[in-house]
Amino acid sequence: MDKANEKEVVVAIVGAGPSGLATAACLNRLSIANIVLEREDCSASLWRKRSYDRLKLHLAKQFCELPHMPFPSNSPKFVPRDQFIEYLDNYKSRFEIKLYCRRSVESASYDDRIGKWRIVARNTGSGEDEVYVAEFLVVASGENSEGVIPEVDGLDSFGRAAMHSSEYRKGREFRGKNVLVVGCGNSGMEIAYDLWSHGANTSIVARSPVHVVTKEMVFLGMVLLKFLPCRIVDTFVIQLSNLKYGDFFNYGLRMPEKGPFYLKAVTGRSPTIDVGAMKRIRKGEIRVFPSIKSINGKLVTFVNGTTSQFEAIVFATGYKSTVRKWLQGGDDLFNKDGMTKVLRQWKGENGLYCTGFAQRGLLGISADARNVADDISFKLRCDRKCSRRK
């Protein structure tokens, strides 16, 4: 490619979700030039295009603010999806973030000869490739870049009525239908409740043990963690959960051996925050099944031998990183699955960074963005001092 078409930048950020926006804002406050490359036609595409309508932030707003800009004082404690999107739009405008949409990064590699990153992005609007040469590369495409549907024997026979949760919007279109939700995490439980509230005959697959708590329990736990050891907070929160919900086993659910805050800290897995589904499960209005064994047309067979017919399946089975599809190198930071080798790691070698991979939600994103911007600022100051000495 003609080098005359290459664009020199100080920092290139890949991804314009909350991670990319927060990083760009922190850099802009330090007067460090940067650009954000986004494959979609807008920022925060996961929230705009791949989130169900009733979604709210599961943590209180003070734990979900991006750096240097709190939520408006009149916003609710648990911010709904549309207000969070508005917050992100205002954030982007306030910090004058330079966003290049419809730039699908095809490759990024470190050029040892010049000591910089060479990023090739396809401009999906013009159909042309663009090359950016950056001193620093920040991977902000996140953990949730691509939806995951597990392999299930016979799934193809079910047809197009099987979807990932990122395609689900609202339960109204499923009124009166038999719908199976696979996964009992936050998305699965909330979608199951939304389906039930719109008159669908709803069932849910509980594949793994799960802690179920309320938003208030999580808020209390996060406050207590500032003063008490994790094991004590976990014990207290589990007791509160047992008092509210009783024995999970009676409903077909299993509780993990380790506590909710311990698992979050060690594995990144969040507890499920109940928004109403547990009451319906306890009443038998939302049925709980174990893992799926096979599918034959509309007939689903579960591992315990039971069968049932469904007209739609929603797979709330999580997302995966797509970093390894385009990043060449970076083995010191990312593993083969495109996640950081060490939990909460945000820095690699040769000016490579990442934000949004700490599995700590928006609170972790804010911490990553500040750390990355401060580290880049420190390196640039050191480089300037070295240049003056020469």
C-alpha positions in Angstrom: 0.0 0.0 0.0 1.2 3.5 -0.9 2.8 5.0 2.2 1.5 8.4 1.2 -2.0 7.2 2.2 -0.8 6.3 5.7 -2.1 8.5 8.6 0.3 9.1 11.5 -1.4 9.1 14.9 -0.2 9.2 18.5 -2.8 6.8 19.9 -5.2 4.5 17.9 -8.1 3.1 19.9 -10.0 0.1 18.4 -13.7 0.1 19.6 -16.1 2.9 20.4 -18.0 1.3 23.2 -17.8 2.7 26.8 -14.2 1.4 27.0 -13.0 3.3 23.9 -14.9 6.4 24.7 -13.5 6.5 28.3 -10.0 6.0 27.1 -10.3 8.7 24.5 -11.8 11.1 27.0 -8.9 10.5 29.5 -6.3 11.0 26.7 -8.0 14.2 25.6 -7.9 15.6 29.1 -4.2 15.1 29.0 -4.0 16.7 25.5 -2.8 13.5 23.9 -4.0 13.2 20.3 -6.0 10.0 19.5 -8.5 8.5 17.2 -11.2 5.9 17.8 -11.8 3.3 15.1 -15.3 1.7 15.2 -16.5 -1.0 12.8 -20.2 -0.1 13.2 -21.9 3.2 12.1 -22.2 4.5 15.6 -20.6 4.5 19.0 -21.9 2.1 21.7 -23.4 -0.3 19.2 -23.8 -3.1 21.7 -26.1 -0.8 23.7 -27.9 0.7 20.7 -28.3 -2.4 18.5 -27.8 -5.6 20.5 -29.5 -4.9 23.8 -33.1 -5.7 24.8 -35.4 -2.8 25.5 -36.0 -3.3 29.2 -32.3 -3.5 30.1 -31.1 -1.3 33.0 -27.7 -1.0 34.5 -27.5 -3.6 37.2 -25.3 -1.6 39.5 -26.2 1.8 41.1 -25.1 4.7 38.9 -22.2 5.7 41.1 -20.5 2.4 40.2 -21.2 2.9 36.5 -19.9 6.4 35.7 -17.2 6.9 33.2 -14.1 9.0 34.1 -14.6 12.8 34.7 -18.4 12.9 34.2 -21.0 11.8 36.7 -24.6 10.9 35.7 -27.1 13.8 36.0 -28.3 14.1 39.6 -31.9 13.5 38.5 -31.2 10.2 36.8 -32.5 7.1 38.5 -30.3 5.0 40.8 -30.4 2.1 38.2 -30.1 3.8 34.8 -32.2 2.4 32.0 -30.7 1.6 28.6 -32.0 4.7 26.7 -30.7 7.1 29.4 -27.3 5.3 29.4 -27.1 5.7 25.6 -27.9 9.4 26.1 -25.2 9.7 28.7 -22.6 8.1 26.4 -23.6 10.5 23.6 -23.2 13.5 25.9 -19.9 12.1 27.1 -18.6 11.8 23.5 -19.6 15.4 22.8 -18.3 16.8 26.0 -14.8 15.4 25.5 -14.8 16.0 21.8 -13.9 12.4 20.9 -12.6 11.9 17.4 -14.6 8.9 16.1 -14.0 7.2 12.8 -17.1 4.9 12.2 -17.4 2.1 9.7 -13.7 1.3 10.1 -13.4 -2.5 10.5 -9.9 -3.3 11.6 -8.5 -6.0 9.5 -5.0 -6.3 11.0 -2.7 -4.6 13.5 0.9 -5.4 13.9 4.0 -3.9 15.5 6.6 -2.7 13.0 10.0 -3.2 14.7 11.8 -1.1 12.1 9.9 2.1 13.0 8.8 1.1 16.5 5.2 1.8 15.8 1.9 0.0 15.2 0.5 -0.4 11.7 -3.3 -0.7 11.7 -5.2 -1.6 8.5 -8.9 -0.8 8.6 -11.5 -1.4 5.9 -13.6 1.7 5.4 -16.9 -0.1 4.8 -18.5 3.1 3.5 -16.0 3.6 0.7 -14.8 0.0 0.4 -11.2 1.1 0.6 -8.4 0.1 3.1 -6.9 2.8 5.3 -3.6 2.5 7.2 -2.9 4.2 10.5 0.6 4.2 12.0 0.4 4.7 15.8 2.9 5.1 18.6 0.4 3.4 20.9 -2.4 0.9 20.3 -5.4 0.5 22.7 -7.6 -2.5 22.2 -11.0 -1.4 23.4 -13.2 -3.9 21.4 -14.0 -5.6 24.7 -15.1 -9.0 26.0 -18.5 -8.8 24.3 -17.5 -8.4 20.6 -19.4 -11.4 19.2 -22.3 -13.4 20.6 -21.7 -17.1 21.3 -24.2 -19.9 20.6 -22.9 -23.3 21.9 -22.9 -26.4 19.7 -26.1 -28.4 20.3 -26.9 -31.7 18.6 -29.7 -31.0 16.1 -29.8 -27.2 16.5 -29.9 -26.7 12.7 -33.2 -28.5 12.6 -34.9 -25.9 14.8 -34.6 -23.2 12.1 -34.4 -19.4 12.3 -36.4 -19.1 15.5 -33.2 -19.8 17.4 -31.4 -16.6 18.2 -28.7 -15.1 20.4 -29.8 -12.7 23.1 -28.1 -9.9 21.2 -30.9 -10.2 18.7 -33.7 -10.2 21.3 -35.6 -6.9 21.7 -38.9 -7.4 23.5 -41.3 -10.2 24.5 -44.4 -8.8 22.8 -43.9 -10.7 19.6 -43.7 -14.0 21.5 -47.1 -13.7 23.3 -48.7 -17.1 23.6 -45.6 -19.0 22.3 -43.5 -21.6 24.0 -40.1 -20.0 24.4 -36.9 -21.5 25.9 -34.2 -19.2 27.2 -30.8 -20.9 27.5 -28.7 -19.4 30.4 -29.5 -18.2 33.8 -27.1 -15.3 34.0 -28.3 -11.7 34.1 -29.4 -11.6 30.4 -31.1 -14.9 30.6 -33.1 -14.3 33.7 -34.1 -10.8 32.6 -35.1 -11.9 29.1 -37.1 -14.8 30.7 -38.9 -12.4 32.9 -39.6 -10.0 30.0 -41.0 -12.9 28.0 -43.3 -14.0 30.9 -44.5 -10.4 31.4 -45.5 -10.3 27.7 -47.5 -13.5 27.9 -45.0 -16.0 26.6 -45.0 -19.6 28.0 -41.4 -19.3 29.3 -38.8 -21.8 30.3 -35.2 -21.4 31.2 -32.1 -23.7 31.0 -29.9 -23.5 34.1 -26.6 -25.0 32.8 -24.3 -23.8 35.6 -24.6 -23.1 39.3 -25.6 -19.5 40.0 -25.9 -16.9 42.8 -29.1 -15.0 42.6 -29.2 -11.7 44.5 -31.1 -8.4 44.4 -29.6 -5.0 43.3 -29.8 -3.9 46.9 -27.8 -6.9 48.1 -25.1 -6.1 45.5 -25.0 -2.4 46.5 -24.7 -3.4 50.2 -22.0 -5.9 49.5 -19.9 -3.4 47.5 -20.2 -0.9 50.3 -19.2 -3.5 52.9 -16.2 -4.7 50.9 -14.6 -1.4 51.7 -14.5 -2.3 55.3 -14.8 -6.1 55.6 -13.0 -9.2 54.1 -14.6 -10.7 51.1 -15.5 -14.0 52.8 -17.5 -12.2 55.5 -19.4 -10.2 52.9 -20.1 -13.3 50.8 -21.4 -15.1 53.8 -23.7 -12.2 54.7 -25.0 -11.8 51.1 -25.6 -15.5 50.7 -27.7 -15.5 54.0 -29.7 -12.6 52.7 -30.3 -14.5 49.4 -31.4 -17.6 51.2 -33.8 -15.6 53.4 -35.4 -14.1 50.3 -35.4 -17.0 47.9 -35.1 -20.2 50.0 -33.4 -23.3 48.7 -32.4 -22.9 45.1 -32.4 -26.7 44.6 -36.2 -26.7 45.0 -36.5 -24.7 41.8 -34.0 -26.6 39.7 -31.1 -24.2 40.3 -27.8 -24.9 42.0 -25.7 -22.5 44.0 -21.9 -22.3 43.5 -19.6 -23.5 46.3 -17.7 -20.2 46.4 -19.3 -16.8 47.3 -20.5 -14.2 44.7 -17.9 -11.5 45.4 -15.1 -14.1 45.5 -16.1 -15.5 42.1 -16.4 -12.0 40.7 -12.9 -11.1 41.9 -11.2 -14.4 40.8 -13.1 -15.4 37.7 -14.9 -12.2 36.6 -18.3 -14.0 36.7 -21.0 -11.8 38.1 -23.9 -13.0 40.3 -27.4 -12.9 38.7 -29.3 -9.9 39.8 -33.0 -10.7 40.0 -35.5 -8.4 38.4 -38.6 -10.5 39.0 -37.9 -13.9 37.4 -37.3 -15.7 40.7 -40.8 -15.1 41.9 -42.2 -16.6 38.7 -39.8 -19.5 39.0 -40.9 -20.2 42.6 -44.5 -20.1 41.5 -43.8 -22.5 38.6 -44.8 -19.8 36.0 -41.3 -20.0 34.5 -40.1 -23.6 34.2 -36.4 -24.5 34.8 -34.7 -27.3 32.8 -31.2 -28.7 32.9 -28.8 -28.6 29.9 -30.0 -29.4 26.5 -29.1 -32.9 25.2 -30.4 -32.6 21.6 -33.0 -30.9 19.4 -35.2 -32.5 16.7 -37.3 -29.9 15.0 -39.3 -28.1 17.7 -38.7 -31.0 20.2 -36.0 -30.3 22.8 -34.6 -33.2 24.9 -32.8 -32.3 28.1 -30.0 -34.2 29.8 -32.4 -35.6 32.5 -34.5 -37.3 29.7 -37.4 -34.9 29.8 -38.7 -33.4 26.5 -40.7 -30.4 25.6 -41.8 -28.5 22.4 -40.7 -24.9 21.8 -41.4 -22.3 19.1 -38.4 -20.1 19.8 -35.1 -20.4 21.6 -33.1 -17.5 23.0 -29.4 -18.3 23.7 -28.3 -16.0 26.6 -25.0 -17.8 26.5 -22.6 -14.9 26.5 -20.1 -13.3 24.2 -16.5 -13.7 23.1 -13.6 -11.5 22.2 -12.6 -11.2 18.5 -9.1 -9.6 19.2 -7.3 -12.7 17.8 -9.0 -12.3 14.4 -7.0 -9.1 13.7 -4.2 -8.5 16.3 -0.9 -9.9 15.2 1.4 -10.4 18.2 0.5 -9.1 21.6 1.0 -12.5 23.1 2.3 -10.9 26.3 -1.1 -9.4 26.9 -3.7 -11.6 25.2 -4.3 -15.4 25.4 -5.5 -17.5 22.5 -9.1 -16.6 23.3 -8.5 -12.9 23.0 -8.7 -12.3 26.8 -6.0 -10.9 28.9 -3.6 -13.5 30.3 -3.9 -12.1 33.8 -7.2 -10.8 35.1 -7.3 -7.0 35.2 -4.2 -6.7 33.1 -4.3 -3.6 30.9 -0.7 -3.2 29.6 1.4 -5.1 27.2 4.7 -4.4 25.4 5.6 -2.0 22.7 2.9 0.5 23.5 0.1 -2.1 23.5 -2.8 -1.5 25.9 -6.3 -2.7 26.5 -9.4 -1.4 28.2 -12.6 -3.3 29.0 -11.2 -6.8 29.5 -11.0 -6.7 33.3 -14.5 -8.4 33.7 -15.4 -5.7 36.2 -18.0 -3.9 34.2 -18.1 -0.2 33.9 -16.2 0.3 37.1 -13.3 -1.7 35.7 -13.5 0.2 32.4 -13.1 3.5 34.2 -10.0 2.2 36.1 -8.5 0.8 32.9 -9.0 4.1 31.0 -7.4 6.2 33.6 -4.4 3.8 34.0 -3.8 3.6 30.2 -4.0 7.4 29.7 -1.7 8.1 32.6 0.8 5.5 31.5 0.9 6.8 27.9 1.3 10.4 29.3 4.2 9.2 31.4 5.9 7.6 28.4 5.5 10.6 26.3 7.0 12.9 28.9 9.9 10.5 29.3 10.5 10.5 25.5 10.5 14.3 25.4 13.1 14.4 28.3 15.3 11.9 26.4 15.0 14.0 23.2 16.1 17.2 25.0 19.1 15.5 26.5 20.2 14.4 23.1 
